[in-house]
Amino acid sequence: MSEPLVLAVPGPDGPRKVKLSHPDKLLWPAAGLPDGRGVTKGELAEYLLAVAEPFLHLNGDRPMTLQRFPEGIDGEEFFSKRPPQGTPAYLPRVMCTYPSRRRHEQLVFTEPAALAWAAQMGTITFHPWPVRTADPDNPDELRIDLDPQPGRHFRDAVEAANALRELMAGIGLTAYAKTSGNRGVHVYARISPAHEFLEVRHGVIGIARELERRLPDLVTTSWWKEERGERIFVDFNQANRDRTIAAAYSPRPLPWAPVSTPLSWAELADADPHQFTVRTVPGLLADRPCPWSSIDADVGDLEGALALWQADVERGLGELNFPPDYPKMPGEPPRVPPSKRRTDRADEEYLAPKAERDADWGMPIVPPFGPMLAKPVKDLPRGEVIFEPKWDGFRSIIWRSGDKVEIGSRNERPMTRYFPELVEAVLDNFPDPSCIDGEIVMVDPEHGDRLDFDVLQQRIHPAASRIRKLAAATPASFVAFDLLALGTVDYTEKPFEERRAALAEALAGARAPIHLTPATRDRDVARRWFSEFEGAGLDGVVAKPVDLPYVEDKRVMFKIKHERTADCVVAGYRLFKDHPDAVGSVLLGIYDDAGTLHHVGVVGAFPIARRQELYAELQPWVTTMEDHPWGALQPVEGSPDNRDQAAPRTPSAAAGSRWNARKDLSFTPLRPERVAEVRYDHMEGDRFRHTAQWVRWRDDRTPESCTYAQLEEPVSYDLNRILGDPDQPA
């Protein structure tokens, strides 16, 4: 593989540096290209930067979904709707609402460097929403996808597009055309953002049906493929919320590296879509300006299209089918092909598989659903807030409907299989149906008076027999602190004060291991909790404004955590990803009373320049594993899984990570001769519970002085007092 390439891309405040790892990686293999030369990641970045001006003019300031192919078009693909981890800060975000009523942020592209970053992420197709960030619920763009069915070709789509252009002009809309990147044609028009998605969909259906009447042998609006025949399908469902079309100037994941290319109507007449590729479109733009450059000046009104829809309604033509993952919509025809419908079943009994699964839950919030998050603050906020203890476990939203239970997680992957005892407890204690947010915690099995995160982690195990054994020996508990749905009522839009009261009522009869977290409005009580509850293994205090709705995946609550410092031995480092001369994380050690050096955690948050400085600083102390305190404890190939081993603790006590068995935990050993001061919040057993933060070198300290005796130990506090009556002060 090639060396990383750093691009300097002009930005609003000077050049942005964008790193391309492996710029020679093939994204489009050579076999599909007419010249026999494959297209690399570096060439994709060059293309996107070459078309950045018209791309951003047409697609900027819109929520964007990324269709990514990290290993090229022949590898696995996935859609990134949420901002990927590590997204640069210069990419704005906007909150979007989805058909399920879930909400989360999507990225917005506003400058060329963002496009280069997207190339680094393996993004091939860009999918912008038809809305602007200032009004993400009302489209300003009407889009019609003309999709040739088998037996029809691009030229047939062009014929339909020209007829569509004439139709749209008659109702006050100026049509613009582009190739789809394959065999179809996309026709767009700017509209005033005065109508929400369903109304725009109805306008598109009105236009589509009128086009079908004018060209019945060429055009169809039939949703079911068995009814379309050899015609051009007008895909009206692309007008729905969360449905997108490949962006203007977006590449497509097809063998010849095509681009969805805006054309003038004159160019469209004799165009060959195979001519517009990532290698040819920049030259086309150099020869003439973008034919869509004036689209923003041609803003039309949707009323003419809605008049077509209303006329059809009066004729008895109503709603058409929605996508299969949508909830069942009013007036929608049966969600089953006509050839498979049974005469003994009513239309409303037919639902698409996804919609059917959602309906089975019997409540408005269905899995997966992301949790509401908290941002750190230095002190307890004042004002109208409710304080709660901050639990230290696995954050989880749990659904219960009838005999069905799903235990969610922060990454939206179900954890149901890891906690069979909680499934039983949920069935015994949760209202039916309901959706409740909380924390899975583990009570110390030896003393029973504090939380034990180490024991909780052992439950994430691949062997079902191991899980059953642990569930019986060390059962988990669930601490509830928010209500998302109860019966058919959606509580996410209600203020927290109301959600808390409803949650307390819903769990009034709950028994262990289901608990309701304590809550108080008294700031002094919360401050006492902050000091005392740490002795029971809790993590701080959370503050929730009383009028706060439940916002998915948004940091709108507040958390106050402990902050302390410790002097630690710098005993090793791991490299930063794709940087052979930069430190990714520094490994920290502390001595016990017997003189054994234990791995207590890492420091990993450094700017790239500091990572490189640290790498150079640490080279004189590099040693071999044979001469290192942790060398004798390296895992041996073929040895049994010892990830649950408690001591002695080393950076590689297990051959792989509990969360990712393929994660490399190897490190570069250093002679344990230097000391660093770090910040940490609290200990979990004999290690830092979370990643520590670097403060400074402590060359005035000797490694031998870095012992556990220096660490502040909170006064023990009985966990049972916290898990007791949540309505009484702890």
N, C-alpha and C positions, 0 to 999 in steps of 0.2 A: 504494500500500500504506500501511497505517496505521503510526503510530509505535510503537516497542516499548513494551510494558506491563510494569512490574515489580510482581509480586505479593508481598505480605508474608504468608507462610503460617505459622501457629503451628507451632513445633517444640519439641522437648524442652528446648532451652536458649535459648528465645526465638525471635523470628520468623526464618524463612528467606526470603531474597529469591530469587524465581524470575522470570527474564525471559522474557516471551513476545514473540518477534519476529513482526511481522505478525499481531497478534491478530484482525484482521478477515479473514484468509484463509479462504475457504470450504472446508470439508472435506466437507460434504454439500451438494450444489447445491440451489437452491431448487425445481427442478422436481419433486423427489421428496417434498417436504414438503407436508402437507395445507394449511398456511397460506401456502404460497408463499414462505416465508422460509428461506433456507439456514442451516445451522449452521456457525459459525466456530470457529477454533481457540480464541479467547477463551471462547466458550460451552462448548466441550468441557472446558476447564480449570475453568470454573465448575461444570459438572456433576460432574466427578470430585471436586472439593473438597466439593460438597454431599453426596455419597454416601460420603465417605472413611471414616467410622466403620464402617458395615457392610462396606464393601469390604475394609478392612484386617483386620477381624475374621475374615472368611471366606477371604481370599487372602493375608494377610500371613504372613511367616515361611516363604514357599514360593519356590523358584526360579521365575522368571517369564520367559517369552518374550514379546517385544513384536512385534505385527503393526503395522507402521508404513506410513502413507500420507502422506508429506510434502506432496504436492500435492493431497490430497483423495482420496475414494474412487474417482474416475474416473482417477486417476493411477497411477503405478507403486507396487506394494506390495512389501515385503520383510519377512522375519522377522529380528529381532535376538535371537539367543541369547546371543552374547557381549556384555559391557557395551560400549556405544558409546563412542567416544573423547570425552572431556570429561564423562563421567558424574560428577555431584557425589559428593563423598566421603561424604556422609551416606547413600548407598544401600549397604547391605551386599551382600556377594557370598558365594556358596557354590559349592564345587566339585561338579560333576555328572559322572556317568559315562554315556556314551551306548552304544547297542547295538553300535557298532563297537569299543567299549572305549576310545575317545578320551575325554579328560577336559578340561573347561575350566570356567571360572566362569560363573555366571549371576547376574543381579541379584535382590535380594530387596527387597520393598516393605514398609516399616514405619511410614511417616509420610506425612501429606497432601502435604507439599512434593514428595515423590517422584512423586506422581500428577500434580501440576501440571507438573513437569519432563517427564514422559512425554507430556503434551499438547503441550508445546513441541516435542518430538521427532516429532510427528505420529502418536503411538500411538493407534490406534482400538480394537483388540481386544487384551485381556490374556489370556495363556495360562499359568496357574499349573500347576506340577507337583502331583501328588496326595501330596506328601511335605512334611515339615517339615525345616528346615535342620539340626536335630540328628541326623536319621536319613534322609539323602537317598536311601537304597536300599530303604527299606521304606515303602510307602504307608500313610497313615492315613485315606485317603479312597477309598471305592469309588464309581466313577462309571459310569453306564450312559446311553448316548446312544440315544434313540429317534428314528429318522430316517425320516419318511414318504417312501415311494417314489412315483413318479408315479401319480396316481389316488387317493392317500390324502392326508389333510389334518391340520391341527392337532388337530381334534376326535378323529380316530382315534388320534393319539399320546396324547391325554389318556386315552382308554379303555384303551390298553395300559399307561399309567403307573399307573392305579388298580389294574389287575390285578397289576402288578409290585409295587406297595406291599404288597398282601396277601401275595404270595409271599414277599417279603423279611421281613415281620413273622413269618411262620411259621418262618424260620431264624434269628431273633434279630437282625435288622437294622432300624433305624428309618429309613424313607425320607423324604427331603426332595425337593421338586420345584421346578424353575424353567423358564421358557421358554428356548428356545435362542437367541432373538432372531430366529428365522425361523419355520419350520413345525413344528419338533420340540420335544421335551421332554427335559430332562436330569434324571435321578434320582440322588441322592447318598445315601451313608450313611457316617458315621464308623466306622472300624474300628480295632482295636488294631494298631499298627505292628509286628506280629510276623511278617510274611510279606513276601518280596521280590516284585518285579513279576510274575514268571512265575506264581507261586502266585496272586496277585490276579487275573491274567488268567484262570487256570483257574477261579477262583471265579465270575468274571463269565460265563464260557462255561457253567458249570453252571447258573447262574440263567437265562441266555438260552435255553438249550435247554429248561429246564422251562417257561418262559413260552411258548415256541413250542409245546410239547405241549398246554398249556392253551388256547391261542388259535391253532390252526394256520392259520386263514383270515385272521388279522389280523397275525401276527408271523412273522418269518423270521430265521434266523441265517445265511443263505446269503451268502457273501462276494462271489460273482460276480453282478453286476447282472442278467445274463441269466436267473438262477434265482430272483430275488426276487419277481417279479410285483408285483401291487398290494397290498403289505403294508408293515408297519412293520419296518424293519431294525434289529436290536439290534447296534450297532457295538461288538463285543467288543474290537476292536483299539485302542480308545481307552484300554484298561487297560494298554497296553504302556509300557515305559520310553521316555521322550522323546515320548510322545503326550499331547496336552493337549486340554482342552475350554475354550471361552470362559468366562472367569471370571464368577462371580456379580456382577452390576451392571456388567459390561463392555459398552460399546457394540459395535455390529456394523457392518461396512461395507456396509450396504444403504441404498437411497435414502431411506427414511423415518426413518433414524437410530434404529433399534431398540436395545433393551437386553436382555441376558439377565437376566431378572428373577426372583428368588426369590418364590414365592407360597405361601400356605397351600393345603392340599388343597381347602378350600372355595372359595377364590378360583380355583383352577385349573379347577374344574368348568365355569364359564361364561366363562373368560377369553378375550380377544381379543388375541393377541400384538402386533398393530399399535398397541394402546393404550399400550404400554410403551416410551417413547422417552427420549432425553436431556432432553427438555423436560417430561415428565410424571412420571418416576420420583421426582425429589426431592419433588414434592407428595405422591405416594403414601406415601413414608417419613414425611412430616410428619403425615399423617393416622393412621398406625398404625405400630408398630415392625416391624422386619425379621422376617418369619416364620421365619427360620433362626437367630434369636438364641440358641436353646437347643441347637443342633446338637452343640456340644462336650460336652454332658452325656449324649448318647445314643450312646456308643461301644459298638459291637457286636463280635462275634467272627466271623472268616471261616470258622470250622470248618464251619458249616452249609452254606455255599456250596461249600466244597471236598468235602463229602460228596456233593453233587449231581454234581460233576465226577467223583468216583471211581466213583459208581454208573454213570455213562455210560461210563466207561472199561471197566468190567466188562461192559457191554452191547456193547462193541466200537466205541464212539464215542470217538475219540481227539482229537488236536490238530486245530485249524482253521488257516486260512491266516494268515500274518503279513503286515505291510505290505511293499510292494515294495522298500523301501530296506533292509530287514533282511537280515542274513546268513541263509543257509538254516538252518532250525531243525530239530532232531530230531523225527521223526514228522510233519512238515508235509506236507499234501497238495500235489499239483503246482501250481506257480505259473503256471497258464495256464487260461483259461476252458474249461469242459468241451467247448464246441462246437469249440474249436480244437486239442484234444488229438489226437495221432496214435496209432493203435493199435500202431505199430511202435517207439514210444519209451517207455522206462520212466519212471515217475513222477519219479524222482530227477534226470532229465535236464532237468526244467523249472525254470528259475530266472527271477525277475524281472530286468529289465534292469540295475538298479543292483546287485542282488546278484550278477548274472552278471559285471558289470565288476569288482566287488570280488574275486570268486572267481578271476578271471583273473590277479590279481597273485600268487596262490599263497602269500600270507603274511598274518599276522594284522594288520599295520599297513598301511592302504591310504590313498591320497591322497583328500582333503587332510588334513593333520595338522599342528598348530601346534608350533613349536619350544619347547623348555624355555629359560627366560630367566634372566638374572642381575641381581641388584640391586647398586648401587654401594656399596662400603665404602672406608674411608680407608686401611686397611693390610691386608697379607696376613694372612688368618686363621690361627690356630693349630689344632692338632688333627689328626684323621685326614682330610686332604684331599689331592687330587691337583691340582697346578698345571699350567696350559697357557698358552702364549702366546695373547693375544687378537688375532685376525686382523681386518683392516680390509677388508671386502668385502661381498658379498651373502650373508647367511645363507640356507642352502638345505638342505632335506631331499630326498634323491634316492632314487627307487625304480628298481630294475632287476628285470625278470622276463622271461626269454627275450630276445626282440629288442625288448622294450618298455621305454622309459625315460621317467620324468617327473621334471623338476627343479622342486621347489616353492620357495616364497618365504615371507617373513614374513607377507604378507597372504593366503597360501594360493592365490595365482594362479600358474599354471605359468609358468616362465621357460624352458621347454624350447626354444622357437623361437629364443631369443637366443643360445644356446650350442651350436650343432651339433657343434663339435669336442669338447665335453665328453660329448655323447651317445655318440660313438664311443669315447672314453676309458673311460666307464662300462661299456660293453659289453665292452671288453677287460680291465677290471680288477676290476669288482665281482663278488662271488659271485652265483650265480643260484639262487633269488631273494634279494634283500636290500634293506634300507632303511637308509640311512646319513645321519647329520646332519653338516654341515660348513659351510664357507665357500668361496664362489667368489671367487677373488682374481685380480688382474692384475699380473704382473711388469712392471716398467718396461721398455718395449720398446727404449729407447735405451741404458740402462746395464745392465739385467738384474740389479741388485743390491738392489732395493727394490720395494715395492708401489706401485702407481699407481692410486688410486681414480678420478681424473679419466678416465683411459683406460677403466677398467671401466665407468663410467657411459655412455660412448658406445655401449655395446652395446644399451642400451634404446632401440631405434630402430624406427620403423614399417616401414621398407623392408627387405624380405627380401634384396635385392641388397646393400644396405649391410651387413647383418649377415654375409652370406657373405664379403664383402671383409674386414671387420674380423676375422672368425674365422680367416682365413688369415694376415692381417698381424700381428695381436696376439692370439694364442690365450690363453684363460683357463686357470687351474689350479683344482683343487678340493682343499681341505685337510680331511680327515676327522677328526672328533673324538668321534663317538658312534655307537653301534649301536642301532637300534630293532627290527630284525627280521632274522633269518637263517633261510632256509628256512621252516619252519612254527613256529619258536620265536619267541615274543614276548619281546624283551629289555627292554621298557620297565618291567616290574615288577622286574627284577633290579637289584642294586646297581651303582653306576657302576664300582666296582673290577672286577666280573665283566664288565661291558659293554666296558670298555677292553681287557681281556685278549682277549676274543673278537674285538674290532675289529682289534687288532694281528695276530691270527692270520689273520683273514679277508683282510687286505690285505698279508700278508707278501710276496706276489709282485708287488705293485702297482708300476707304473712311472709316471714323469711323463707327463701332468700331474696324476695322482692321487697325493696325498701323505697320510701319517699325521702328525698334529700331534705335536710333542714333548710329553712329560709328565714330571713329576718330583714326588716327595714332599718333596724337600729345599727348605725355605723359603729358604735362602741362595741356592740356584741360581735359584729363582723371582725373588728380589729382583734378582739379576744380570740375568736376562732382562728384567725390568721396565726396567732402566736401558739395557741394550745394544740390545735388539731394536727400540727405537723408531727407531734409526738405519737399520733396514731397512723402516720404514714400518708396523710393527705398532702395536697400539693399547693395550697394557697386558698384564695377566695375569688369567686366570680361575681361580677355585678351586672345585673340586667335591668335596663330601663323599663319601668312599668308599662309604658305604652308601645314597647317594641314588638312588631310582628315577627314571625319566624321566617328569617331570610336564609335560604339555602346557600351554603358554601360562602357566606359573607362574614367578615370579621366585624360584627356590630356589637358584641358584648365586650366586657372588660375583664381582664384577669390580673390579679396581683399575686406575684410569686416571690419566694424568698431569694435573696441574693447574698452570697458569701464568697470569700476568697480562700484559696489554699495554695501552698507551695508544693509543687510536684516535680518528680524526676522526669526529664525528657528522655524517653527510652527507645524511641523509634519513630518512623514516619511512613506514611503511604504516599505514593505519587498522585498528583492531580491528574484527572482523566485527560489523556491525549497530550500531556505535557511531560516530557522526560526530564525536564529541569525545573519542576515546580512541585512544592509540597502540597498534597491534598489534605492530609490531617496529621497532627502530631500526637503520638501515643504517650500517655501520662502514667506514671507509676508512683505508688506510695508504699513505704515499708511497714510491715507489721512488727509486733514486739519481738518476734523470733528472727528478724532480719531478712524476711522474704519480701521481695519486691512484687507487689500486685499491680496488675493493670486496672486502673480506676476509670479510664475514659479517654476521650480525645478532644482536641481543639481543631475545628475545621473551617471556620469562617474567616478567610483572609482575602484581601484584594489580590489580583493576579500578580502585581508587582511584588507584594510582600511574600507571596508563595515562592517566587523565584529567589528573593533575597534569603529566605529561610533555607531553601535548598542549598545555596552556596554556603551559608553560615554553618550548616550541620555536617557538611562533607568531612571535615577533620575528625569527627567523632564516629563515623561509620565503622562498624566492626562486623564480625561474622557471628552466626548463630551459635557456633561452638563456644564462643567467648562471652555469650550474653546470658543474663539471669533467666531468660525465658527460653533459651535454646533447648534445654533438656525436655521441655514440655511441648515441643512441636508435635502436631498430629502425624502419625505414621500412615502411609497409604494402605488402605484396606482395613484400618482400625475401625471398631464400632462407633456408632454415633454417640458422641459424648457431649452434645450441646446442652444437656441438662446438668452437667457437672458444675458444682458450686465453687469448688476451690481445689487447688490454687487457681486464681483467675489470671489468664494470659490473653493477649489479643487473638490467639488462634486456638482457644480451648476446644473449639469445634472446627472441623475442616471447612465448613461453610456457614453462611448466615442462616438463622432460623427463618427469616422472611424470604430469602432468595438462596436456594441451595447452590446456585451457580456463581454466587458473588465471591470474588477473590478477596480473602482476608489476609493475604501475605503482606509482610511489611519489611522495611529496611531497618535492621537493628542498629542502635547507637550505643556507644559506651555510656553507661548511666552516670554521667559526671556533671551534667548541667541541670539547673533548676529554673523553673518558670512559675510565675504567679498566675493563677487563673481564677475566673469567677464561675461559680456554680450555684444551683438553687438548693438542691438537697441530695442526700445520699439514698441509694437503694441497696441495702446490705453493705457491701464493702466497695461500692463503686458509685460514680456520679450517675444520677438517674437520667439526666439529659446531657447533651453535648455542652462542654464547658466553653468559656470565652477567654481568649488570650488577654492578659493584662500587660506583662512585661517579663523580661529576664530578671532573675534574682541571683546574680553572680556572687552576692554576699552570703548566700546560703549553701550549706554542704548537702549533697544528696542524702546522707544518713540522717539529716535532721527532718526530712520529709516523712513524717510518720502519721499514723491515724490519730495520735494524741492531739495534733493541732486542730482537728476538725471539731466544730461545734456540734454537740449531740443534743437534739431537742428533748425536753422533759417528756417522759412517757405519758400518753393519754389513752384512756380506755376507748377503743373503737366502738364498743357496744353502747356507750353513752351517746355516740353520734347517730348510730343506726337505730336508736330506740324510738322515742316519740318525736316525730319531726315538728310537732306543733309546740314543743316545750324547749326553752333555751338549753343548749348543751352545756 
